[in-house]
Amino acid sequence: MSARIPPVEAPCSPEAAAVLRRMMPGDEEPLALFRLYARKVPLAEALHGWGSYELGLGLRDREVKRFREVPLPDGSAAEEGGR
């Protein structure tokens, strides 16, 4: 089964190459998912910013953030008083 939208392959535009270099450490080959996002540079830049923020949080902070964002099975907020 082929991909519906193919990821960017080298050589790519200078803008896409710059975003991919920021997304991957060292000389690692960019993940296919990141290369797919790089088809639309503004999308890749936005996702990179979000990912950097999310991964920059400590493990405890990420868990607290998810606890506050995910509703309980009955549809109520996880914390008293909402968010």
C-alpha positions in Angstrom: 0.0 0.0 0.0 1.5 3.3 -1.0 1.3 6.5 1.0 -1.5 8.9 0.0 0.7 11.9 0.3 4.4 11.1 -0.2 6.9 12.6 2.3 9.4 15.1 1.0 12.5 13.5 -0.5 16.0 15.0 -0.9 16.7 17.3 -2.5 14.0 19.5 -1.1 13.5 23.3 -0.8 15.9 25.2 1.4 13.1 26.2 3.8 11.9 22.5 4.2 15.6 21.4 4.7 16.0 24.0 7.4 12.9 22.9 9.3 13.9 19.2 9.0 17.4 20.0 10.4 15.9 21.7 13.4 13.5 18.7 14.0 16.2 16.0 14.0 19.3 15.9 16.2 22.7 15.5 14.6 22.9 13.9 11.2 19.9 11.6 11.7 17.7 10.9 8.7 14.4 12.8 9.3 11.4 10.6 10.2 8.9 10.1 7.4 6.3 11.8 9.5 8.4 14.9 9.7 9.2 14.8 6.0 5.4 14.6 5.4 4.9 17.8 7.5 7.7 19.5 5.6 5.6 19.5 2.5 3.9 22.5 4.1 6.7 24.5 5.8 4.4 26.7 8.0 2.7 23.5 9.3 6.1 21.9 10.0 7.3 25.0 11.9 4.2 25.1 14.0 4.4 21.4 14.9 8.1 21.8 15.7 7.3 24.6 18.1 4.6 22.6 19.8 6.8 19.5 20.0 9.7 21.4 21.5 7.4 22.8 24.2 5.8 19.5 25.0 9.1 17.6 25.2 10.8 20.5 27.1 8.4 19.9 30.0 9.5 17.5 32.7 7.7 14.1 33.0 5.6 15.2 36.0 4.6 18.5 34.3 3.5 16.6 31.1 1.4 14.2 33.2 -0.2 17.0 35.1 -1.0 18.9 31.9 -2.6 15.8 30.4 -4.6 15.1 33.5 -6.0 18.7 33.3 -6.8 18.4 29.5 -8.5 15.0 29.4 -12.1 14.8 30.5 -13.4 12.1 32.8 -15.6 9.3 31.4 -18.7 11.0 32.7 -17.8 14.2 30.7 -16.9 16.3 33.8 -13.6 18.2 34.2 -10.8 16.4 35.9 -10.4 19.2 38.5 -13.0 20.9 40.6 -13.9 24.3 39.1 -12.9 23.4 35.5 -9.7 24.6 34.0 
